[in-house]
C-alpha cells in the first residue's frame, strides 16, 4: 500500500511539473479564420526513377495547390488550382488537371455554364509548361513519347482526342470519337469513329511511331 501511495505521489508531482513548465500565455486560441487556413495533404505520387515527387495541398477554405519537387536538387514547381498529377514512364514529363477557384465555380454554377477542366503538361527538365483547354482525361503512353487526351463529349456522345507528340511538340486532333484505347507498348492507338451522318464510321488504328 505504501508503494502504491508513493507511486501515485510521483505521478501527481510529474503532472504538476508539466503543467507549470509550459507558460500558459504561449498557447494560442484558435479562431474561425485559423480553421479556414487549415491544410490537408492530398494525393502523393513518385516518378518511376524516384527523382520526382508530387503532392497536393488543400485548404478548408481555399484553393488546391500542386507541388512537384526534385528530391535530389530540391527544385520545386508550384501550380495553384491543380490536382491529379501523373508522371511519364521516363520521368521527364508530368501532367495534371487544372481547375477553377471556388468563386469561379460558384459563378459558373450560377450562370449554368458547364465546368470543363484543363490539362497542364510540364517538362520537368526545363520547367516549361503548356495548357490544353477542355480536357476530361489524359494519359502518357507507355513509351513516354505521347500524351493522349480526351475532350468532353458533346450532345452526340462523341468527343475529340488529342495526341501530343512530346518530342516534336505537335498535337494531332481526331474528332467524332466514341471510344479509344492504347496498346501496352504505347505505340498503337485504336479508336471508334461515330459521325452523325454515319459516313466514315468504323474502327481505325493509328501507328504513333510514324
N, C-alpha and C positions, 0 to 999 in steps of 0.2 A: 504494500500500500504506500509505503514511504517513497519507493522508487517511482511509482506512478505519479505521486504529487510532485516530485522533483522534475519529472519529465514534462508534466503539464506546465509547471512554472517556467521551464526553459522555453517552451513554445510561446507562452504569453510574453516573455521578455523579448523574444525574437520578433514577434509581431509588432510590439510597441516600438522597437528599434526601427523596423522597416517603415512604420507609419511616420515616425518623426524624422527619418533620414531624408525623405523626399519633401522638399518645400511645397506647400500646398498652393502657393501663388504661381507655380510654374505650370500647373495644369490648366489647359485652356478649355473653355466651354464651347462645344461645337454649336454652330448656328445652322439655319436652313441654307444659307449661302455656302457654308463649308461642305454640307452634304451634296450640294449641286456640283461641286468640283471633284467629288469622289471618283477615282479612276478604277476601271476594271480591265484586267488583262484578257484580251481576246485570243483568237486562233494564232498559233505559232507554227512555223514550218522552217525546214532547213534545206539548203541546196544539196544535191547528191554528193558533192565533194566536201561538204561540211564547211565551206568557206563563208557562206552567207546564211544569215538567219533573219526571219521576218516575224513581226508580231504586230497586233493591232491593240490600240488602247481606246476604250470607250468611256465617256463621261455620263454621269447620271443625268445631267442637264447640259448637253453639248454635242459636238460632232465627233465622229470616229477619226482616228489618225492611224496611218500605217507607217511602220518603221522597218527599214531594211538595212542591216548592218553587216559589214565585213568583219569577221571575228579576228582576223589577222592584222589588218591595218586600222581597224576601228572607223573606217569610212562609213558614214551614216547618211541614208536618204530618208526624208520625211515627207509623207504625202497626206494632206488632210482630205477628209471625206472619202477615204479609200479603204477597201477591205478585200478579203478573199485572194490573197496573193498566191501565185504559183511560180515555181522556177522551171526553167528549161533543163533537160537532162544533162546538158554540157555546162550548166551553172554559169552561163554567160548572160542570160536574159531573165527578166521577171515580168509578170503581167498581173494586173489587179483590176478590180471593179471600182469605178469612180461614181460616187453617188451625189447626193444633194444635202444641204443643211436642213435642219428641222423647219426653219422658216420657209425655205424654198418648197419643201414637201407640203407644208400646210397651204401655201399659196397655190400650188399645182392641184391639190385636192379641191380647194375652193373653186378654182376655175375649171374643174373636171378635165384636167389635162392628163394624159397617160404618163406614167413615170417610166422613162426609158433610160437605162444606165449607160455608162460609157466604159471603155476599157483602156487602161494605160499600159503601154509597152515600154520597158526600161532596159537600156543597155547598161548592165552593171559595171562594165569596164570604164565607160565614159560618163555615165550618169545622164546621158541624153535620153529623153522620153518622148513618146508620141501618144496622142489621144485619138481613139476611134469612137465615133458617135453611134448611139443607138445599137449597142451590142448586148445581147442577152446571155450568151455563153462564149467561152473561149478556152482553147487548149493548145499546148505545144505538141508538135509531132514528136514521136519517139527519137527520131534522128536529130532533133533540135534545129531543123532547117526552116520550119514554117510555124507561124501562129495562125491557127484556123479559128475563125469567129463566126458565130451565128447571130443574125439580126433578129428582130422581133417579127412575129407572124402577123400578117395582115388579115383582112376580112376573109380572104380566100384560103386561110390557114397555111399559106406558104410563106417562106422567108428568103432573104438573101444570105449567102455565105461569103465570107471574105477570107481569102487565102493570102497571107502576108509572107513574102519571102524575106527571111531575116538577113540574108547575105546581100541581096540586091536592093532591099527596101522598096520593092514593088508589090502592090496589092492587086490581086485579081478578084473580081466580083462576079458571082454567078447567081442569077435570080430564079424565082419560082421553084424553090426547093422545099419539098415536103419533109425530107429526112436525109441525113448523110452519116457516113461512118468512115473511119480511118483504120487502115490495117495496122498490125502490131509493129511492123518495121517503121511505119510513119511515112512511107514514100508513095502510097496509093490512097486516093480519096474516091469513094463511091457515093453517088447522090441520086435521088429520085426527083425528076422534074414533073411538076403538075401545073401546067399552064391552064388558064381559064378556058381557052378555046380547044384545049386538048391536043393541039397540034404540037408535035415535037415532044410529047410526053414519053417518058421511059426512064430507064436507069443508065447512067453513064459512069465511066471510071476515068479518073484523071491521074496521070503519072506525074507526081510532084517533082520528080527529079529533072524533068525536061519541060 
